[in-house]
Amino acid sequence: MSEKILVTRSSMPPFQEYIDEIAPLWESRWLTNMGVKHQELQRNLTDYLGVPHVDLLTNGHMAIELALQAMDLHGEIITTPFTFASTTQAIVRSGCTPVFCDIDPVTFTMDPSKIEALITDKTCAILPVHVYGNICDVDEIDRIAKKHGLKVLYDAAHTFGERVKGQGVGSFGDVSCFSFHATKVFHSIEGGCVCYHDEAFGERLAHLKNFGIKNQEEVDGIGANAKMNEFCAAMGLCSLRHISGEIEKRKRAVERYRSHLTGVDGIQLSPIQPDVENNYAYFPVIFDRDRFGADRDAVMAELAAHDIAARKYFYPLTSTFACYGGKFNAEETPTALRISRSVLTLPLYADLSEADVDRICSIVLNCGT
Ligand SMILES: *Cc1c(COP(=O)(O)O)cnc(C)c1O
């Protein structure tokens, strides 16, 4: 009897390594508020991510939300509905209005050729997502943003550590946000960061994550509490020491998947982007029912019958969430709608064995005709 396979499984550093990392906290009694672990992780990540500045936060969601606030954005933000709930919720919670742009059918990222038609005199920013580790068309988005005087904030939650021609993905746009959630390639249990260029923005963000407090007597922003604590930062320090080995193991699993599923009629895989150092975060598969012989839901049910959990990620489109009261029309982003209805992400984590990948693929292929 084989064990249940979940869609993901957190990477863990050796137990003793984490214990050694947190032991000094019993001496210092400094558990949060930008302590030594926070400072060290911030320095190490600036270096690893290849970005000018990093600020650490409690999670990736607060990174996006407080970055939007620190950029002082008001009005409409052009974004993608093919993303995790967080991206759209951050826009709405910050008082802005999301305007949904369709996606590219190959990379699943925002289609830059559709952006300009959505720009109005209320547009203040573009918020694209590097979906599944696929990098957006950053040059074209940059050109459009400059032409129209718009800010660009990337949701880089899926692209930890990726580089394009050696350049850190977090250095694109005005601001990029990463998530260090337990299920991501790199994690600090919960956590996230904002990468930025402008130091004045960095100061505003640092105040906003600490209640807007500038100093003991001055409060200069309507802030929240989004400081990364020392135990999470310590987990981040341990995770970062092992990251290249973890990515290497994910790469092996992905190559095994590709060896089984490449070239199968009715199956579309994520592209291999030239010049990109990938992090192998997810393994999405798009099923074309007419050509493959089974649809996404049938494949998912068959895997579940074998105790294998795949995930409809991303489904449904964020633009259709009940909390937005039917304000948006998913038919206006037809590619995103089609992909969300036909995508399934298969299990992927560093310790997933090649034998498990083989078994998953044979169940998937057996669903076809
Ligand atoms: C995980 C994720 C987030 C949110 O990050 P948290 O750390 O879980 O708050 C935002 N956007 C995308 C695309 C994500 O995958």
PDBQT file of the ligand as one rigid body, heavy atoms in Angstrom, charges set to zero:
ROOT
HETATM    1  C1  LIG A 401       1.685  32.370  -1.928  1.00  0.00    +0.000 C 
HETATM    2  C2  LIG A 401       1.258  33.490  -2.791  1.00  0.00    +0.000 A 
HETATM    3  C3  LIG A 401       0.933  34.761  -2.277  1.00  0.00    +0.000 A 
HETATM    4  C4  LIG A 401       0.765  35.042  -0.808  1.00  0.00    +0.000 C 
HETATM    5  O1  LIG A 401       1.839  34.738  -0.022  1.00  0.00    +0.000 OA
HETATM    6  P1  LIG A 401       1.647  34.355   1.529  1.00  0.00    +0.000 P 
HETATM    7  O2  LIG A 401       3.067  34.316   2.031  1.00  0.00    +0.000 OA
HETATM    8  O3  LIG A 401       0.970  33.043   1.604  1.00  0.00    +0.000 OA
HETATM    9  O4  LIG A 401       0.877  35.457   2.169  1.00  0.00    +0.000 OA
HETATM   10  C5  LIG A 401       0.647  35.779  -3.167  1.00  0.00    +0.000 A 
HETATM   11  N1  LIG A 401       0.644  35.582  -4.496  1.00  0.00    +0.000 NA
HETATM   12  C6  LIG A 401       0.928  34.373  -5.030  1.00  0.00    +0.000 A 
HETATM   13  C7  LIG A 401       0.932  34.220  -6.528  1.00  0.00    +0.000 C 
HETATM   14  C8  LIG A 401       1.225  33.287  -4.201  1.00  0.00    +0.000 A 
HETATM   15  O5  LIG A 401       1.454  32.085  -4.741  1.00  0.00    +0.000 OA
ENDROOT
TORSDOF 0
